[in-house]
Amino acid sequence: MDVFDLLDRLVAFPSVAGKPNGDIAGWIGAYLAGYGIKVTLLPGPEGDRSNLFATIGPADVPGYILSGHMDVVPAGEPQWTSAPFTLRREGERLYGRGTTDMKGFLAAALAAVPHMAGQRLARPIHLAFSYDEEVGCRGVPHLIARLPELCAKPLGVIVGEPSGMRAVRGHKGKAAARVTIHGRSGHSSRPDLGLNAIHAMADVLSAAVSEAERLTHGPFDPAFEPPYSSLQAGVIAGGQSVNIIPDICTLDLEARAIPGVDPASLLALVKARAEVIAADGFEIEWTPISAYPALSLLQDATLAALLPELTGEATLAAVSYGTEAGLYQAAGLDAIICGPGDIGRAHKPDEYILASELTACQRMIEALGAHCAA
């Protein structure tokens, strides 16, 4: 199968994050096994989804990891002009959920397998495909923890998130959390007998807005847009009716941190404000949702020098979105982002990738194979 056939098969799996992924992981495993490649499925603690790890070449010497995720965001938007889990081609554009983020990279990697498997690689190329990246990189930490038993310490990791095939050396870190305030319900005519959870949440929201404003004053990193860390309230929910004292309110918060700043630390002030409210009789819950560290690969790193040789393009300092690359770097591995597509097309109706982007990515991976065979 060529890269377009492979993308067609991958898009057909509705592998939405948070759902079982045995179908897509099993199909990829069977495809790789057909080329005599050793495949290891690594079930996560959820029990119904797995990471996949495969090695082309000798596993006992240092090589490179091609990292991608098998999951996609939901595709329930009514603006889709065709079935989101059926690949549709119009000229250069191939439409479907996950075409850009990031089944296009998976298809390119799988399309390069016959070429790499036919070479006698002196250094291995590993495929590390994770689950639940779209809900906070939940799957890949379990895969990273198993790497010492799966292969020699890799020389580097290429994370194939959409970057227009420009290698990217940095991204911000992220932490997200949910604060839940439990009050006491009652009739709105007697507010003195209840505890209004929405009113209490106003203090927490105010703290979040103040912290977001404070962050705009630095510290700064000019590689990013915006060049500072950020915080936002993304979702707030509570109440049943205007004449009922609301007994519960939830607020989802997200912080994005420049390298050198712990993302979770940006939420600390908001968490402290929530805990103060507990003294007024409210019950407070603070639930982390997701977290991953920033990526910051030095410009003179060996991996940063290798990618322009493979792509013909100079590296970029940073992007604003986050990836699994920061987790690999935190585990002591050099990591860089390089993949087909444009992040601006992701998570939208009629997501698409260009045929030329797919073939360029396949060429890059085959060039990596040639590098490892030299």
Salt bridges, closest charged atoms under 4 A:
ASP48 OD1 - ARG49 NE 2.76
ASP71 OD1 - HIS69 ND1 3.28
GLU77 OE2 - ARG97 NH2 3.02
GLU90 OE2 - ARG88 NH1 2.37
ASP101 OD1 - HIS69 NE2 3.20
ASP101 OD2 - HIS347 NE2 2.96
ASP132 OD2 - ARG49 NH1 2.76
GLU133 OE1 - HIS69 NE2 3.17
GLU134 OE2 - HIS69 NE2 3.83
GLU134 OE1 - HIS347 NE2 3.23
GLU149 OE2 - ARG146 NE 2.98
GLU161 OE2 - HIS69 NE2 3.18
ASP192 OD2 - ARG190 NH2 2.53
GLU211 OE2 - ARG214 NH2 2.80
GLU213 OE2 - HIS217 NE2 3.22
ASP252 OD1 - ARG178 NE 2.61
GLU254 OE1 - LYS174 NZ 3.35
GLU254 OE2 - ARG256 NE 3.01
GLU285 OE2 - HIS182 NE2 2.65
ASP350 OD1 - ARG88 NH2 3.86
GLU351 OE1 - ARG97 NH1 2.78
GLU357 OE1 - ARG345 NH1 2.92
